[in-house]
Structures are given as C-alpha cells and as structure tokens.
C-alpha cells in the first residue's frame, strides 16, 4: 500500500485542511518563529482550543 493511502496520512491531511478529527484539529500558527506552521491540538470539552492558543499575543512589560 502506498504511503499516501494510509489511514494515518488521510487523518493528517484532514487536520491540515482544518477538519476536526477525534476531537483534535490543526491550527495554523500566526506570528512568532513558527508562523505559518500548523499545530495539532486536542480540543477542550466545549469544542474550543486550549487557552494559550486562544490568547492574543502581546508584549510583556517586566518592571
């Protein structure tokens, strides 16, 4: 069987397309050193991504 036809690769392609599979989804990273890459995350029970991924970035000022 070819690699492209494996169940694992089908699942990865679905994640990259933004589809939720088994309560996991691929989220495109915006900003920072990993900008443009996709991170696979498990969704919370309410269907939202974990809180660090939902927070907007910003500069932290240390006094």
PAZAPA-4460 file (N, C-alpha, C; in steps of 0.05 Angstrom, whole numbers, plus 32768, in hexadecimal, padded with zeros to 4 digits):
% residues 63
    n_x    n_y    n_z   ca_x   ca_y   ca_z    c_x    c_y    c_z   seq   type   mol
   8011   7FE9   8000   8000   8000   8000   8012   8019   8000     1      X     A
   800B   802C   7FF0   801A   8045   7FEE   8017   8055   8008     2      X     A
   802B   8065   800E   802A   8076   8026   8013   808A   8025     3      X     A
   800D   8095   800E   7FF7   80A8   800C   7FDC   809D   8013     4      X     A
   7FD9   8083   8011   7FC0   8076   8015   7FBC   806C   8032     5      X     A
   7FCF   806F   8043   7FCD   8064   805E   7FB9   8075   806E     6      X     A
   7FAC   8069   8081   7F99   8076   8092   7FA5   808E   80A1     7      X     A
   7FBF   808A   80AA   7FCC   80A0   80B8   7FCF   80B8   80A6     8      X     A
   7FD7   80B5   808D   7FDB   80CC   807B   7FC0   80D9   8074     9      X     A
   7FAB   80C9   8072   7F91   80D4   806D   7F88   80E6   8085    10      X     A
   7F8E   80DD   809D   7F87   80ED   80B5   7F98   8107   80B5    11      X     A
   7FB1   8105   80AF   7FC2   811D   80AF   7FB8   8131   809A    12      X     A
   7FB1   8128   8083   7FA7   8139   806E   7F8C   8147   8077    13      X     A
   7F7C   8138   8086   7F63   8144   8090   7F69   815A   80A4    14      X     A
   7F7D   8155   80B6   7F85   8169   80C9   7F8F   8182   80BB    15      X     A
   7FA0   817F   80A7   7FAC   8195   8099   7F96   81A5   808A    16      X     A
   7F81   8198   8083   7F6A   81A6   8076   7F58   81B5   808A    17      X     A
   7F5E   81B2   80A4   7F4F   81BF   80B9   7F37   81AF   80C3    18      X     A
   7F36   8196   80BD   7F20   8185   80C5   7F25   817A   80E1    19      X     A
   7F11   8178   80F1   7F13   816C   810C   7F11   814E   8109    20      X     A
   7F25   813F   8114   7F25   8122   8112   7F2B   8118   812F    21      X     A
   7F18   8108   8139   7F1B   80FD   8154   7F22   8112   8169    22      X     A
   7F14   8128   8169   7F18   813E   817C   7F34   814B   817A    23      X     A
   7F41   8149   8163   7F5A   8157   815E   7F57   8166   8144    24      X     A
   7F66   817C   8142   7F64   818D   812A   7F80   8199   8125    25      X     A
   7F85   81A0   810C   7F9E   81AE   8105   7F99   81CC   8106    26      X     A
   7FA9   81DB   8115   7FA6   81F8   8117   7FBF   8205   810B    27      X     A
   7FBB   8218   80F9   7FD1   8226   80EC   7FDC   823A   8100    28      X     A
   7FF6   823B   8104   8003   824D   8116   8008   8267   8107    29      X     A
   8001   827D   8114   8005   8298   8108   8018   82A8   811A    30      X     A
   802E   82B1   8110   8041   82C1   811F   8055   82B0   812D    31      X     A
   806B   82BC   8134   8080   82AD   8142   8091   829D   8130    32      X     A
   80A3   828E   813C   80B6   827E   812B   80AA   8267   811C    33      X     A
   8092   825F   8124   8085   8248   8116   806D   8251   8105    34      X     A
   806D   826B   80FD   8057   8276   80ED   8054   8266   80D3    35      X     A
   803C   825F   80CD   8036   8251   80B4   8035   8233   80B7    36      X     A
   803F   8228   80CE   803E   820B   80D3   8023   8204   80DF    37      X     A
   801D   81EA   80DF   8005   81E0   80EB   800B   81D0   8103    38      X     A
   7FFC   81D5   8119   7FFF   81C6   8132   7FE6   81B5   8136    39      X     A
   7FE9   819B   813C   7FD3   818A   8141   7FCD   818A   815F    40      X     A
   7FB4   8192   8166   7FAD   8195   8182   7F93   8185   8188    41      X     A
   7F91   817D   81A1   7F78   8171   81AB   7F66   8187   81B4    42      X     A
   7F4D   8186   81AD   7F39   819A   81B5   7F2F   8195   81D1    43      X     A
   7F27   81AA   81DE   7F1A   81A7   81F9   7EFF   819B   81F5    44      X     A
   7EF2   8195   820C   7ED7   8188   820A   7EC3   819A   81FD    45      X     A
   7EC6   81B5   81FF   7EB3   81C7   81F2   7EB9   81CC   81D5    46      X     A
   7ECE   81BF   81CA   7ED4   81C1   81AD   7EE7   81D7   81A6    47      X     A
   7EF3   81E4   81BA   7F05   81FA   81B5   7F22   81F0   81B9    48      X     A
   7F35   81FE   81AC   7F52   81F6   81B0   7F5A   81FD   81CC    49      X     A
   7F71   81F2   81D6   7F7B   81F8   81F0   7F80   8216   81F3    50      X     A
   7F7D   8221   820B   7F7E   823E   820F   7F98   824C   8205    51      X     A
   7FB0   8240   8208   7FC7   824F   81FD   7FC6   8254   81DF    52      X     A
   7FB7   8243   81D0   7FB5   8247   81B4   7FA0   825B   81AD    53      X     A
   7F8D   8261   81BF   7F78   8274   81B9   7F80   8290   81C1    54      X     A
   7F95   8293   81D2   7F9D   82AD   81DC   7FAB   82BC   81C5    55      X     A
   7FA6   82D6   81C5   7FB4   82E6   81B1   7FD0   82ED   81BC    56      X     A
   7FE3   82ED   81AA   7FFE   82F3   81B2   8002   8311   81B9    57      X     A
   8017   8317   81C6   801D   8333   81CC   8037   8334   81DB    58      X     A
   8041   834C   81DE   805A   834F   81EC   8055   834F   820A    59      X     A
   8066   8342   8218   8065   8341   8235   8079   8355   8240    60      X     A
   8070   8367   8251   8082   837A   825D   8089   8371   8279    61      X     A
   80A2   836E   827F   80AB   8366   8299   80B6   837E   82A8    62      X     A
   80AB   8384   82BF   80B5   839B   82CF   80C7   8393   82E4    63      X     A
***
